[in-house]
Each structure stands twice: as C-alpha cells, then as structure tokens.
Amino acid sequence: MNATPESTTVLVEGMTCSHCVNAVTDELRALEGVESVQVELKAGAASEVRIASTRPLSSAEVSEAVAEAGYSVVGQD
C-alpha cells in the first residue's frame, strides 16, 4: 500500500524564465523519491517550488539540487 506522498515547499530566488524552471525541475526530479515538481514562477521575486515525494526530503538535499541548477533556496516550509 502506498503511503501518503510527502510535500515540500521551498522558495527559490533567481528564476526568471521557463529555462530556469526546467533546470530546477530536472535537478529536483533526479532526487530519489521525487514524483513531481511544480513551480510558480515569479520573475524578480522568490518563486514557490512544490515537491511531492515518496519520502521526506532534507533541506540540505533540496538546497543542493537547486544550487546545482544555479539558484538559491531562500525559504522552506
């Protein structure tokens, strides 16, 4: 039986276009257990990124994945 998906929401600074969104999405989807990534792009402000996963994600692994794409996590729920 599948457990309820985990949900992680972070604020990412520096994304301005769909290429940015794709770069962050690709890095986060590469993390073990990530099922989906939704980005609410806010050019010029921190964008909200919602991650659904089959396991809890640590803030460090999320931050590292976002940094790999070239952006910064500036807040996390």
HUFENFEN-V86429 format. One record per residue. RES is the residue in one letter. D_FIRST is the distance of its C-alpha to the first C-alpha in Angstrom with 1 decimal. Layout:
res = [RES:RES]
d_first = [D_FIRST:D_FIRST]
This chain:
res = [M:N:A:T:P:E:S:T:T:V:L:V:E:G:M:T:C:S:H:C:V:N:A:V:T:D:E:L:R:A:L:E:G:V:E:S:V:Q:V:E:L:K:A:G:A:A:S:E:V:R:I:A:S:T:R:P:L:S:S:A:E:V:S:E:A:V:A:E:A:G:Y:S:V:V:G:Q:D]
d_first = [0.0:3.8:6.5:9.6:11.9:14.9:18.3:21.5:24.9:28.1:31.6:33.2:36.9:39.0:37.1:39.5:38.4:35.7:36.5:35.6:32.3:31.4:32.4:30.2:27.2:27.6:27.8:24.8:22.6:23.7:22.0:18.9:15.7:17.6:16.3:19.3:22.7:24.9:28.5:31.0:34.2:37.1:40.0:42.3:39.7:36.4:33.6:30.2:27.3:23.7:21.0:17.2:15.3:12.1:14.2:17.4:20.5:23.8:26.8:28.6:26.4:26.3:30.1:30.7:28.9:30.9:34.1:33.6:33.8:37.0:36.0:35.5:32.9:35.1:32.6:28.9:27.0]
